[in-house]
Amino acid sequence: MGACSPGFAGNGAISTFFLFINAFPPCISHKRGVAETWRNAFQVTDNKSDLCATLFELGNIAAQRGELLQALELYEEAARTAEAAHVYYFLALAHNNFAYHSLLLGHLKAAQRALARGNKLAETYEMFGALLHLASTQGEIHLYLGEWAEAAEAFQHGLALAEDLGNLERQAGYQAGLALAARGQGNLASAITLLEEALTLVSERGYWHLSLRIQLWLAETLLTRGLPEAEAYLDAALATAQQQGRTLLLMQGSRLHARLLAANGDWPKANDLFAHALEQSTGLDLPLEIARTQAAWGESLLRYASQPNNGRALLAQAREVFTEYDANAELKALEDTMR
């Protein structure tokens, strides 16, 4: 998982910036405007240390808007600035977030290379705060490849570190990661319990992005088990994502909402939502999100529709993308559906 906005001990300006930008329910477009203002100010003053932190935050904002290619460019710029200023903590975090968001685009090799750079820096300079995020991205890569045991090991290592450092947000993130590893192995009951515990840890603490992701994972897992509680978590997540302008999570939540509507037999609304999610992911040039929408739409047609129509064709299109991008976990799940 990508690192959120970290504090920057020892620098009053950056500490004030991150407190301001993350202390209340954020509107992403507003956060973007504030961060752009700070970037311009730091460029004028040639303050490299503060500039790299602001570029990093702008990368996070672009990613939350679904602009992943722009996010990668900003993380690269943050890394160059951090390296020039010898700010190795933000250099490691920039490598970490470049790795994580490369993975969202299916750039597996690039993700692995960036993660290795971040780990080397964190280990060389004994930056445990950076390792706190890097272990999570390592787990995400294992999840992507369907390596469930290795993913659980990475998340367990990160959880122990988060507990040692007293970081509740990362504790919740690692519990969620362990839940996804359990879900990948078919242990849905354990996954639900872990996700519920993770959500309790971050509730009412202002960790909006992670809270939303956990709500969506919980809704998805409950829906997979056919449990009605899924709808309440999904509704809460969609409302917050809409309010805050978190485009990527809203798109993912809409796809899940379409699955729920299909399961309940409301095909006109389900088809409209699937089509909108497909159009949106295409507009943002997100091949894996396109494939995930095709896979969810195709599976819903095969499972719930009286006339599946082009369900298998949608699954076949998704399979090509998952194969091209080595998305082994999703490829296996899709092939199981097609049997």
Residue frames relative to the residue before (quaternion, step in Angstrom):
aa qw qx qy qz dx dy dz
M 1.0000 0.0000 0.0000 0.0000 0.00 0.00 0.00
G 0.5078 -0.6618 0.4537 0.3137 3.54 -0.96 0.82
A 0.5236 -0.6180 0.4819 0.3341 3.54 -1.20 0.57
C 0.3582 -0.6967 0.5760 0.2335 3.55 -1.03 0.82
S 0.7444 -0.3928 0.2701 0.4676 3.56 -1.26 -0.18
P 0.1650 -0.8149 0.5468 0.0989 3.60 -0.35 1.15
G 0.5435 -0.5835 0.4734 0.3741 3.55 -1.20 0.37
F 0.2420 -0.7585 0.5886 0.1403 3.55 -1.23 0.36
A 0.2075 -0.8307 0.5049 0.1093 3.53 0.26 1.30
G 0.7959 0.3322 -0.2370 0.4472 3.51 -1.09 0.76
N 0.7272 0.3322 -0.2441 0.5488 3.59 1.23 0.07
G 0.3583 -0.7880 0.4594 0.1992 3.56 -0.26 1.27
A 0.6525 0.5309 -0.3338 0.4253 3.59 0.91 -0.84
I 0.7028 0.4476 -0.2790 0.4773 3.55 0.83 -0.96
S 0.6111 0.5417 -0.3620 0.4495 3.60 0.97 -0.71
T 0.6577 0.4965 -0.3044 0.4778 3.58 0.95 -0.89
F 0.6338 0.5465 -0.3258 0.4399 3.59 0.96 -0.87
F 0.7297 0.4284 -0.2578 0.4664 3.57 0.75 -1.01
L 0.5954 0.5365 -0.3692 0.4705 3.60 1.09 -0.58
F 0.6737 0.5062 -0.2959 0.4498 3.57 0.91 -0.93
I 0.7517 0.4449 -0.2314 0.4284 3.53 0.77 -1.04
N 0.7788 0.3346 -0.1699 0.5026 3.61 1.18 -0.43
A 0.5498 0.6744 -0.3778 0.3165 3.61 1.21 -0.11
F 0.7730 0.2302 -0.1480 0.5723 3.61 1.21 -0.19
P 0.6962 -0.4592 0.3160 0.4523 3.61 -1.24 0.33
P 0.2217 -0.8520 0.4608 0.1126 3.58 -0.22 1.23
C 0.2711 -0.6707 0.6604 0.2011 3.48 -1.23 0.66
I 0.4642 -0.7259 0.4266 0.2750 3.57 -0.57 1.14
S 0.6550 0.5041 -0.3345 0.4527 3.60 0.92 -0.78
H 0.6320 0.5140 -0.3341 0.4741 3.61 1.05 -0.68
K 0.6371 0.5235 -0.3236 0.4640 3.58 0.95 -0.90
R 0.6380 0.5383 -0.3330 0.4385 3.57 0.99 -0.82
G 0.6604 0.5152 -0.3054 0.4530 3.56 0.96 -0.89
V 0.6441 0.5152 -0.3158 0.4690 3.57 0.99 -0.86
A 0.6841 0.4931 -0.2904 0.4522 3.59 0.86 -0.97
E 0.6286 0.5267 -0.3393 0.4608 3.60 1.02 -0.75
T 0.6278 0.5351 -0.3313 0.4579 3.59 1.03 -0.77
W 0.6657 0.4923 -0.2953 0.4767 3.56 0.94 -0.91
R 0.6300 0.5342 -0.3467 0.4445 3.60 0.97 -0.80
N 0.6570 0.5124 -0.3159 0.4539 3.56 0.90 -0.91
A 0.6519 0.5174 -0.3144 0.4566 3.57 0.99 -0.85
F 0.6923 0.4759 -0.2862 0.4608 3.59 0.90 -0.88
Q 0.6102 0.5380 -0.3565 0.4595 3.59 1.14 -0.58
V 0.6380 0.5274 -0.3218 0.4597 3.57 1.04 -0.80
T 0.7390 0.4010 -0.2238 0.4930 3.58 0.93 -0.90
D 0.3589 -0.7546 0.4718 0.2813 3.59 1.33 -0.12
N 0.3282 0.7371 -0.5100 0.2983 3.56 1.07 0.84
K 0.2200 -0.8377 0.4878 0.1093 3.57 0.13 1.32
S 0.6343 0.5548 -0.3372 0.4196 3.56 0.96 -0.84
D 0.7120 0.4279 -0.2541 0.4954 3.57 0.87 -0.97
L 0.6140 0.5704 -0.3452 0.4226 3.58 1.06 -0.72
C 0.6586 0.5100 -0.3330 0.4418 3.62 0.88 -0.85
A 0.6394 0.5198 -0.3307 0.4600 3.60 1.04 -0.74
T 0.6683 0.4991 -0.2992 0.4634 3.58 0.99 -0.83
L 0.6210 0.5249 -0.3354 0.4758 3.59 1.05 -0.73
F 0.6166 0.5467 -0.3304 0.4602 3.55 1.06 -0.81
E 0.6728 0.4869 -0.2940 0.4731 3.58 0.92 -0.90
L 0.6284 0.5239 -0.3361 0.4666 3.59 1.02 -0.71
G 0.6072 0.5382 -0.3466 0.4707 3.58 1.11 -0.63
N 0.6401 0.5192 -0.3195 0.4676 3.57 0.98 -0.84
I 0.6603 0.5099 -0.3066 0.4583 3.57 0.95 -0.91
A 0.6435 0.5130 -0.3244 0.4664 3.61 0.93 -0.86
A 0.6492 0.5215 -0.3205 0.4514 3.58 0.96 -0.85
Q 0.6706 0.4960 -0.3034 0.4606 3.58 0.95 -0.85
R 0.6515 0.4827 -0.3055 0.4992 3.58 1.24 -0.43
G 0.5466 -0.6334 0.3840 0.3905 3.58 1.30 -0.04
E 0.5337 0.6201 -0.3994 0.4138 3.58 1.31 0.11
L 0.0449 -0.8792 0.4738 0.0219 3.55 0.63 1.15
L 0.6310 0.5219 -0.3490 0.4557 3.60 0.98 -0.68
Q 0.6449 0.4937 -0.3217 0.4866 3.58 1.01 -0.76
A 0.6106 0.5509 -0.3481 0.4501 3.58 1.05 -0.77
L 0.6519 0.5129 -0.3210 0.4570 3.59 0.93 -0.85
E 0.6379 0.5217 -0.3291 0.4611 3.59 0.99 -0.80
L 0.6702 0.4959 -0.2972 0.4654 3.58 0.98 -0.82
Y 0.6363 0.5066 -0.3334 0.4768 3.60 1.02 -0.71
E 0.6322 0.5173 -0.3316 0.4719 3.58 1.06 -0.72
E 0.6527 0.4943 -0.3121 0.4819 3.59 0.98 -0.82
A 0.6271 0.5243 -0.3313 0.4712 3.59 1.02 -0.77
A 0.6519 0.5179 -0.3145 0.4560 3.59 0.98 -0.84
R 0.6537 0.5030 -0.3184 0.4672 3.60 0.93 -0.86
T 0.6656 0.5001 -0.2988 0.4666 3.57 0.96 -0.87
A 0.6611 0.5061 -0.3036 0.4633 3.58 0.96 -0.88
E 0.6443 0.5173 -0.3259 0.4595 3.57 1.00 -0.79
A 0.6571 0.5136 -0.3085 0.4575 3.59 0.97 -0.86
A 0.7287 0.4084 -0.2246 0.5017 3.56 1.11 -0.76
H 0.3928 -0.7371 0.4543 0.3098 3.59 1.34 -0.06
V 0.3817 0.6758 -0.5191 0.3580 3.57 1.04 0.86
Y 0.1400 -0.8701 0.4678 0.0664 3.55 0.34 1.28
Y 0.5618 0.5910 -0.3963 0.4220 3.58 1.13 -0.48
F 0.7219 0.4096 -0.2529 0.4970 3.59 0.80 -0.97
L 0.5682 0.5647 -0.3901 0.4539 3.59 1.14 -0.42
A 0.6596 0.4943 -0.3004 0.4799 3.58 0.96 -0.87
L 0.6660 0.4955 -0.3049 0.4669 3.59 0.96 -0.85
A 0.6285 0.5273 -0.3425 0.4579 3.58 1.03 -0.72
H 0.6302 0.5077 -0.3279 0.4873 3.59 1.03 -0.76
N 0.6431 0.5324 -0.3232 0.4455 3.58 0.97 -0.85
N 0.7216 0.4367 -0.2661 0.4666 3.58 0.78 -0.97
F 0.5779 0.5378 -0.3793 0.4825 3.58 1.15 -0.50
A 0.6441 0.5246 -0.3200 0.4556 3.59 0.98 -0.81
Y 0.6941 0.4913 -0.2872 0.4408 3.55 0.78 -1.04
H 0.7336 0.4182 -0.2534 0.4720 3.58 0.81 -0.92
S 0.5338 0.5632 -0.4094 0.4799 3.59 1.23 -0.26
L 0.6362 0.5323 -0.3205 0.4574 3.56 1.01 -0.83
L 0.6286 0.5360 -0.3377 0.4512 3.61 1.03 -0.74
L 0.6938 0.4305 -0.2619 0.5145 3.57 1.22 -0.49
G 0.5428 -0.6410 0.3883 0.3791 3.57 1.28 -0.03
H 0.4827 0.6525 -0.4421 0.3817 3.60 1.25 0.29
L 0.1281 -0.8643 0.4829 0.0585 3.54 0.54 1.23
K 0.6844 0.4870 -0.3025 0.4505 3.60 0.77 -0.98
A 0.6445 0.5129 -0.3213 0.4672 3.59 0.96 -0.84
A 0.6307 0.5316 -0.3248 0.4627 3.57 1.04 -0.79
Q 0.6761 0.4965 -0.2966 0.4565 3.58 0.89 -0.91
R 0.6494 0.5124 -0.3215 0.4609 3.60 1.00 -0.79
A 0.6766 0.4869 -0.3005 0.4635 3.59 0.87 -0.92
L 0.6355 0.5250 -0.3340 0.4570 3.58 1.00 -0.78
A 0.6343 0.5277 -0.3304 0.4583 3.60 0.98 -0.80
R 0.6415 0.5130 -0.3276 0.4668 3.60 1.00 -0.78
G 0.6655 0.5082 -0.3019 0.4558 3.55 0.93 -0.88
N 0.6543 0.5124 -0.3082 0.4630 3.57 0.96 -0.86
K 0.6427 0.5292 -0.3298 0.4451 3.58 0.96 -0.84
L 0.6523 0.5097 -0.3061 0.4701 3.57 0.97 -0.86
A 0.6867 0.5013 -0.2873 0.4412 3.55 0.83 -1.03
E 0.6745 0.4768 -0.2941 0.4809 3.56 1.02 -0.77
T 0.6379 0.5431 -0.3292 0.4356 3.58 0.98 -0.82
Y 0.7924 0.2882 -0.1340 0.5207 3.56 0.89 -0.97
E 0.4107 -0.7484 0.4408 0.2774 3.59 1.32 0.30
M 0.2790 0.7651 -0.5180 0.2618 3.55 0.86 1.06
F 0.1962 -0.8308 0.5128 0.0907 3.55 0.11 1.31
G 0.5895 0.5742 -0.3635 0.4367 3.59 1.15 -0.59
A 0.6604 0.4787 -0.3041 0.4921 3.58 1.06 -0.70
L 0.6288 0.5374 -0.3308 0.4544 3.58 0.99 -0.82
L 0.5638 0.6209 -0.3624 0.4065 3.54 1.20 -0.64
H 0.7223 0.3889 -0.2252 0.5256 3.60 1.13 -0.65
L 0.6409 0.5631 -0.3324 0.4021 3.58 0.98 -0.81
A 0.6254 0.5392 -0.3445 0.4467 3.60 1.03 -0.73
S 0.6210 0.5485 -0.3342 0.4493 3.56 1.12 -0.69
T 0.6689 0.4878 -0.3021 0.4726 3.57 0.93 -0.87
Q 0.5916 0.5490 -0.3617 0.4668 3.58 1.11 -0.63
G 0.6542 0.5061 -0.3057 0.4716 3.56 0.98 -0.83
E 0.6340 0.5376 -0.3289 0.4481 3.57 1.02 -0.79
I 0.6298 0.5246 -0.3363 0.4638 3.59 1.01 -0.76
H 0.6470 0.5025 -0.3193 0.4765 3.58 0.99 -0.79
L 0.6204 0.5294 -0.3454 0.4643 3.61 1.00 -0.75
Y 0.6365 0.5497 -0.3121 0.4418 3.57 0.94 -0.94
L 0.7334 0.4135 -0.2173 0.4938 3.55 1.03 -0.87
G 0.4790 -0.6814 0.4300 0.3483 3.58 1.27 -0.09
E 0.4472 0.6659 -0.4618 0.3786 3.58 1.19 0.56
W 0.1488 -0.8744 0.4556 0.0760 3.53 0.49 1.29
A 0.6668 0.4999 -0.3148 0.4542 3.60 0.86 -0.87
E 0.6631 0.4972 -0.3021 0.4711 3.58 0.96 -0.87
A 0.6206 0.5340 -0.3368 0.4651 3.57 1.07 -0.75
A 0.6587 0.5087 -0.3077 0.4612 3.57 0.90 -0.93
E 0.6387 0.5285 -0.3266 0.4540 3.59 1.00 -0.78
A 0.6598 0.4993 -0.3066 0.4704 3.59 0.95 -0.86
F 0.6801 0.4818 -0.2934 0.4682 3.58 0.92 -0.89
Q 0.6310 0.5254 -0.3383 0.4598 3.60 1.02 -0.73
H 0.6263 0.5282 -0.3261 0.4717 3.58 1.05 -0.80
G 0.6749 0.4914 -0.2882 0.4690 3.56 0.94 -0.90
L 0.6276 0.5401 -0.3344 0.4501 3.58 1.02 -0.76
A 0.6407 0.5184 -0.3259 0.4632 3.58 0.96 -0.82
L 0.6553 0.5003 -0.3076 0.4751 3.58 0.99 -0.83
A 0.6520 0.5169 -0.3138 0.4575 3.59 0.96 -0.85
E 0.6418 0.5070 -0.3184 0.4792 3.58 1.05 -0.73
D 0.6356 0.5280 -0.3251 0.4599 3.59 1.00 -0.81
L 0.7420 0.4026 -0.2137 0.4916 3.57 1.00 -0.87
G 0.4297 -0.7334 0.4355 0.2964 3.58 1.29 -0.09
N 0.4131 0.7126 -0.4613 0.3298 3.58 1.15 0.65
L 0.2783 -0.8075 0.4992 0.1461 3.60 -0.16 1.30
E 0.6275 0.5492 -0.3464 0.4296 3.58 0.99 -0.80
R 0.7035 0.4414 -0.2693 0.4876 3.58 0.91 -0.87
Q 0.5692 0.5619 -0.3890 0.4571 3.60 1.11 -0.52
A 0.6651 0.4917 -0.2958 0.4779 3.56 0.94 -0.90
G 0.6466 0.5287 -0.3215 0.4461 3.57 0.98 -0.83
Y 0.6891 0.4683 -0.2872 0.4725 3.57 0.94 -0.82
Q 0.6059 0.5258 -0.3647 0.4727 3.59 1.07 -0.59
A 0.6327 0.5159 -0.3270 0.4760 3.57 1.06 -0.75
G 0.6332 0.5281 -0.3288 0.4606 3.58 1.01 -0.76
L 0.6388 0.5104 -0.3155 0.4815 3.57 1.00 -0.82
A 0.6179 0.5415 -0.3400 0.4577 3.57 1.08 -0.70
L 0.6702 0.4923 -0.3043 0.4646 3.59 0.95 -0.85
A 0.6190 0.5206 -0.3400 0.4799 3.57 1.10 -0.65
A 0.6457 0.5039 -0.3139 0.4802 3.60 1.00 -0.82
R 0.6467 0.5195 -0.3173 0.4595 3.58 0.97 -0.85
G 0.6387 0.5413 -0.3224 0.4417 3.56 1.00 -0.78
Q 0.7025 0.4247 -0.2493 0.5137 3.54 1.19 -0.58
G 0.6144 -0.6025 0.3257 0.3917 3.57 1.28 0.25
N 0.5521 0.6025 -0.4022 0.4128 3.59 1.26 0.09
L 0.0875 -0.8570 0.5073 0.0239 3.56 0.39 1.27
A 0.6218 0.5511 -0.3516 0.4313 3.60 1.00 -0.75
S 0.6614 0.4911 -0.2968 0.4830 3.57 0.94 -0.88
A 0.6310 0.5396 -0.3294 0.4495 3.58 1.00 -0.82
I 0.6579 0.5109 -0.3111 0.4576 3.58 0.92 -0.89
T 0.6475 0.5212 -0.3154 0.4578 3.59 0.94 -0.89
L 0.6757 0.4941 -0.2912 0.4631 3.59 0.89 -0.93
L 0.6600 0.5008 -0.3101 0.4663 3.59 0.98 -0.80
E 0.6329 0.5215 -0.3308 0.4669 3.58 1.01 -0.77
E 0.6501 0.5049 -0.3083 0.4769 3.58 1.00 -0.83
A 0.6496 0.5176 -0.3166 0.4581 3.58 0.98 -0.85
L 0.6566 0.5128 -0.3125 0.4565 3.57 0.95 -0.85
T 0.6191 0.5421 -0.3350 0.4589 3.58 1.05 -0.74
L 0.6364 0.5555 -0.3257 0.4246 3.58 1.01 -0.81
V 0.7926 0.3306 -0.1640 0.4854 3.59 0.92 -0.85
S 0.4474 0.7069 -0.4569 0.3022 3.61 1.21 -0.17
E 0.8554 0.1012 -0.1154 0.4947 3.54 -1.06 0.93
R 0.5859 0.5834 -0.3846 0.4104 3.63 1.12 0.43
G 0.5885 -0.6315 0.3538 0.3601 3.59 1.23 0.13
Y 0.5149 0.6174 -0.4371 0.4033 3.61 1.25 0.16
W 0.1023 -0.8800 0.4604 0.0560 3.53 0.67 1.19
H 0.6872 0.4977 -0.3054 0.4321 3.57 0.78 -0.98
L 0.6842 0.4666 -0.2896 0.4798 3.59 0.85 -0.91
S 0.6260 0.5426 -0.3445 0.4416 3.60 0.96 -0.79
L 0.6538 0.5157 -0.3042 0.4627 3.55 0.98 -0.88
R 0.6571 0.5099 -0.3151 0.4572 3.57 0.91 -0.89
I 0.6566 0.5006 -0.3168 0.4667 3.59 0.94 -0.84
Q 0.6301 0.5291 -0.3383 0.4566 3.60 0.97 -0.79
L 0.6711 0.4907 -0.3011 0.4671 3.57 0.96 -0.84
W 0.6468 0.5006 -0.3260 0.4741 3.62 0.96 -0.79
L 0.6490 0.5164 -0.3140 0.4620 3.56 1.01 -0.83
A 0.6487 0.5064 -0.3145 0.4730 3.58 0.95 -0.87
E 0.6544 0.5206 -0.3086 0.4533 3.59 0.95 -0.87
T 0.6824 0.4841 -0.2885 0.4656 3.58 0.92 -0.89
L 0.6423 0.5061 -0.3148 0.4820 3.58 1.02 -0.80
L 0.6347 0.5210 -0.3261 0.4685 3.59 1.02 -0.77
T 0.6235 0.5433 -0.3331 0.4529 3.58 1.01 -0.80
R 0.7054 0.4267 -0.2468 0.5093 3.57 1.10 -0.73
G 0.4770 -0.6962 0.4225 0.3306 3.58 1.27 -0.05
L 0.4414 0.7069 -0.4436 0.3296 3.59 1.19 0.54
P 0.5025 -0.7072 0.4138 0.2761 3.61 -0.84 0.98
E 0.5355 0.6444 -0.4053 0.3657 3.61 1.20 -0.41
A 0.4856 0.6876 -0.4275 0.3295 3.59 1.21 -0.39
E 0.6556 0.5647 -0.3238 0.3827 3.57 0.90 -0.93
A 0.6567 0.5212 -0.3251 0.4375 3.61 0.92 -0.83
Y 0.6597 0.4918 -0.3073 0.4780 3.59 0.95 -0.85
L 0.6583 0.5152 -0.3113 0.4520 3.56 0.97 -0.85
D 0.6470 0.5229 -0.3217 0.4522 3.59 0.92 -0.90
A 0.6557 0.5120 -0.3120 0.4588 3.59 0.94 -0.89
A 0.6704 0.5023 -0.2979 0.4577 3.58 0.92 -0.90
L 0.6660 0.5075 -0.3068 0.4525 3.59 0.91 -0.89
A 0.6449 0.5264 -0.3274 0.4470 3.57 0.97 -0.84
T 0.6870 0.4732 -0.2875 0.4706 3.59 0.90 -0.90
A 0.6499 0.5175 -0.3220 0.4540 3.59 0.93 -0.87
Q 0.6437 0.5153 -0.3128 0.4714 3.59 1.03 -0.81
Q 0.6728 0.5180 -0.2875 0.4431 3.55 0.90 -1.00
Q 0.7666 0.3826 -0.1859 0.4811 3.56 0.94 -0.91
G 0.4602 -0.7165 0.4276 0.3034 3.59 1.25 -0.07
R 0.3578 0.7260 -0.5058 0.2985 3.59 1.09 0.71
T 0.2428 -0.8528 0.4462 0.1210 3.52 0.35 1.36
L 0.6777 0.5097 -0.3101 0.4299 3.58 0.81 -0.96
L 0.6913 0.4548 -0.2795 0.4869 3.59 0.89 -0.91
L 0.6185 0.5408 -0.3438 0.4548 3.58 1.05 -0.70
M 0.6403 0.5157 -0.3177 0.4725 3.57 1.01 -0.80
Q 0.6667 0.4892 -0.2994 0.4760 3.58 0.94 -0.87
G 0.6536 0.5076 -0.3081 0.4693 3.57 1.04 -0.78
S 0.6309 0.5342 -0.3311 0.4549 3.59 1.03 -0.74
R 0.6244 0.5278 -0.3299 0.4718 3.56 1.07 -0.75
L 0.6572 0.4959 -0.3001 0.4818 3.56 1.02 -0.80
H 0.6170 0.5360 -0.3334 0.4699 3.57 1.07 -0.75
A 0.6296 0.5287 -0.3315 0.4628 3.59 1.02 -0.78
R 0.6291 0.5259 -0.3303 0.4675 3.59 1.04 -0.77
L 0.6558 0.5128 -0.3056 0.4622 3.56 0.98 -0.85
L 0.6478 0.5078 -0.3142 0.4731 3.57 0.97 -0.83
A 0.6428 0.5171 -0.3224 0.4641 3.57 1.00 -0.81
A 0.6432 0.5240 -0.3186 0.4585 3.58 0.98 -0.83
N 0.7113 0.4264 -0.2446 0.5024 3.58 1.15 -0.67
G 0.5753 -0.6478 0.3491 0.3571 3.58 1.31 0.18
D 0.5299 0.6131 -0.4257 0.4026 3.61 1.22 0.19
W 0.0766 -0.8722 0.4827 0.0215 3.54 0.45 1.24
P 0.6030 0.5522 -0.3972 0.4168 3.67 0.92 -0.61
K 0.6995 0.4441 -0.2715 0.4897 3.61 0.86 -0.92
A 0.6287 0.5405 -0.3387 0.4448 3.59 1.01 -0.80
N 0.6740 0.4932 -0.3001 0.4609 3.59 0.86 -0.93
D 0.6316 0.5305 -0.3329 0.4570 3.58 1.02 -0.79
L 0.6811 0.4880 -0.2888 0.4631 3.59 0.93 -0.90
F 0.6305 0.5171 -0.3338 0.4729 3.58 0.98 -0.80
A 0.6675 0.5050 -0.3046 0.4546 3.58 0.91 -0.93
H 0.6524 0.5085 -0.3144 0.4658 3.59 0.99 -0.82
A 0.6494 0.5098 -0.3171 0.4668 3.60 0.96 -0.86
L 0.6465 0.5162 -0.3144 0.4655 3.57 1.03 -0.80
E 0.6508 0.5088 -0.3064 0.4729 3.57 0.99 -0.84
Q 0.6678 0.5127 -0.3020 0.4471 3.57 0.95 -0.90
S 0.6843 0.4762 -0.2911 0.4693 3.59 0.87 -0.92
T 0.6135 0.5326 -0.3391 0.4743 3.57 1.13 -0.63
G 0.6577 0.5224 -0.2990 0.4529 3.57 0.98 -0.88
L 0.7072 0.4303 -0.2471 0.5036 3.57 1.12 -0.69
D 0.3783 -0.7540 0.4575 0.2812 3.60 1.34 -0.03
L 0.3864 0.7011 -0.4878 0.3482 3.56 0.83 1.11
P 0.2504 -0.8352 0.4662 0.1501 3.60 0.18 1.27
L 0.6715 0.4874 -0.3191 0.4580 3.60 0.93 -0.76
E 0.6373 0.5059 -0.3370 0.4737 3.60 1.04 -0.67
I 0.5883 0.5443 -0.3579 0.4792 3.58 1.11 -0.65
A 0.6919 0.4814 -0.2789 0.4601 3.57 0.82 -1.01
R 0.6441 0.5215 -0.3285 0.4531 3.60 0.99 -0.79
T 0.6437 0.4994 -0.3207 0.4832 3.57 1.05 -0.71
Q 0.6370 0.5123 -0.3272 0.4740 3.59 0.97 -0.80
A 0.6608 0.5112 -0.3063 0.4563 3.57 0.95 -0.87
A 0.6742 0.4905 -0.2975 0.4651 3.59 0.92 -0.91
W 0.6496 0.5117 -0.3047 0.4726 3.57 1.01 -0.84
G 0.6805 0.4922 -0.2910 0.4582 3.56 0.87 -0.95
E 0.6591 0.5045 -0.3096 0.4639 3.58 0.94 -0.88
S 0.6452 0.5200 -0.3208 0.4587 3.59 0.98 -0.83
L 0.6353 0.5240 -0.3290 0.4622 3.58 0.99 -0.78
L 0.6837 0.4826 -0.2889 0.4650 3.58 0.88 -0.93
R 0.7268 0.4636 -0.2498 0.4410 3.57 0.96 -0.85
Y 0.8415 0.2581 -0.0789 0.4681 3.57 0.85 -0.97
A 0.6601 0.5336 -0.3253 0.4167 3.62 1.08 -0.56
S 0.4880 -0.6507 0.4923 0.3100 3.58 -1.06 0.74
Q 0.7595 0.1507 -0.1041 0.6242 3.56 1.20 -0.57
P 0.3016 -0.8205 0.4576 0.1628 3.60 -0.05 1.30
N 0.2288 -0.8134 0.5083 0.1661 3.59 1.23 -0.33
N 0.8307 -0.2032 0.1515 0.4957 3.61 -0.65 -1.07
G 0.2004 0.8201 -0.5145 0.1501 3.60 1.12 0.57
R 0.7033 0.4556 -0.2769 0.4703 3.58 0.82 -0.93
A 0.6097 0.5443 -0.3539 0.4546 3.58 1.08 -0.62
L 0.6404 0.5118 -0.3214 0.4740 3.59 1.01 -0.78
L 0.6505 0.5093 -0.3139 0.4679 3.57 0.98 -0.83
A 0.6416 0.5253 -0.3263 0.4538 3.58 0.99 -0.79
Q 0.6367 0.5165 -0.3269 0.4701 3.60 1.02 -0.79
A 0.6555 0.5037 -0.3108 0.4690 3.58 0.97 -0.84
R 0.6294 0.5538 -0.3348 0.4301 3.57 0.99 -0.83
E 0.6224 0.5450 -0.3412 0.4462 3.59 0.99 -0.77
V 0.6770 0.4863 -0.2920 0.4690 3.59 0.93 -0.89
F 0.6612 0.5038 -0.3128 0.4595 3.59 0.88 -0.93
T 0.6377 0.5172 -0.3204 0.4725 3.57 1.06 -0.73
E 0.6579 0.5284 -0.3064 0.4405 3.58 0.90 -0.96
Y 0.7809 0.3453 -0.1626 0.4946 3.58 0.97 -0.90
D 0.4704 -0.7140 0.4227 0.3004 3.59 1.23 0.38
A 0.3221 0.7374 -0.5221 0.2827 3.58 1.06 0.75
N 0.1299 -0.8814 0.4489 0.0691 3.53 0.64 1.23
A 0.6454 0.5300 -0.3393 0.4330 3.60 0.95 -0.81
E 0.7082 0.4414 -0.2642 0.4835 3.57 0.84 -0.95
L 0.6015 0.5567 -0.3552 0.4496 3.58 1.09 -0.63
K 0.6666 0.4928 -0.3060 0.4682 3.59 0.91 -0.89
A 0.6497 0.5147 -0.3211 0.4581 3.58 0.94 -0.86
L 0.6567 0.5065 -0.3089 0.4657 3.57 0.99 -0.82
E 0.6665 0.4989 -0.3099 0.4591 3.59 0.90 -0.87
D 0.6059 0.5337 -0.3542 0.4717 3.59 1.11 -0.60
T 0.6400 0.5230 -0.3143 0.4670 3.58 1.06 -0.76
M 0.7019 0.4908 -0.2708 0.4395 3.57 0.98 -0.84
R 0.5469 0.6266 -0.4094 0.3751 3.60 1.19 -0.29
